[in-house]
């Protein structure tokens, strides 16, 4: 499958955030990637999660959601709450920027978050309930979305490390706090520890995320019932 890719810059609050936009031919949806924990920057043009999404016909926008000075600032690790809101705002601006591109504006869109991005994508989805059609969190701290979890109305899949008891409890709590009427899925992957350093469960997480986006985007593109065919833990 041929893909078209280009470097981009998105202006947010007087800052330019750089990124890479990759669009397969006949793309059926677009995923904005937020975070740098389980989605290394080196993969932004292909391979790993990006390659899995592209092979399924999904476009991606990987955006540098922190400036160089912010990345070096120690308080980014000490004050997660305000930074989650800031990253969420930048995601929303990037989503609106994509909507102004005539060739992309008709594609259904989704957010995938890792690290601090796991909370930010949920906050962005709560702020823009009609802005995207699917959300996936892969590890990270989705609980940092706080009270806004109750406002998420977008189909959401939470993927957690099954071998980390603390994170298992955390992601189950987030799942329970999402509204009952929101379509949601929970996947706890055996053999995965915090940060998903193990290649086999990480590759499984990529496939699950890709399947979730593909199903949600198909439903958004036309009439029909949304069907999630992956094995689910506590899904409704």
TAFENQUI-V706635 format. One line per field, one symbol per residue. ss: DSSP state (2 for helix, 1 for strand, 0 for the rest). phi: phi as a letter, one per 30 degrees, with the letter a starting at -180 (. if undefined). psi: psi as a letter, one per 20 degrees, with the letter a starting at -180 (. if undefined). A space follows every 10 residues. Layout:
ss: ???
phi: ???
psi: ???
This chain:
ss: 0011111111 1100111111 1111000011 1111000000 2220000222 2222200111 1110000222 2202220002 2222222222 2222222220 0000000011 1110002222 2222222000 0001111100 0222222222 2000011111 1000222222 2222222000 0001111110 0000000022 2222222222 2222222222 2000000000 000000
phi: .dbcbadbbc dbhicccdab cbbddhdclb cccbkbdcbe ddceclihee ddddddicdb bcbddbdddd ddddddccbd eedddddddd dddddddddd dedcddddbb cbbbhddddd dddddddbec dbcabbccii bddddidded cdccebcccb ddcceddddd ddddeddded dddbbbbccd icceihdddd dddddddddd dddddddddd dadkcdbccd dbcidb
psi: pqqpqqqrpp poljqppqap ppoqplqirp ppporjfjnq hijhirqcgg hgghhjkpqq oppoiqrghh hiphihihmh ghhghggggh ghggghghhi ohiihipqqr ppqrchhhhh hhghhhhmhj hriqpppobb mihiichihi jpjppppppr oijnhghghg hhggghiqqh ippqqpoooq iprpiliphg hghggggggg hggggghghh irqrpppoiq pqokq.
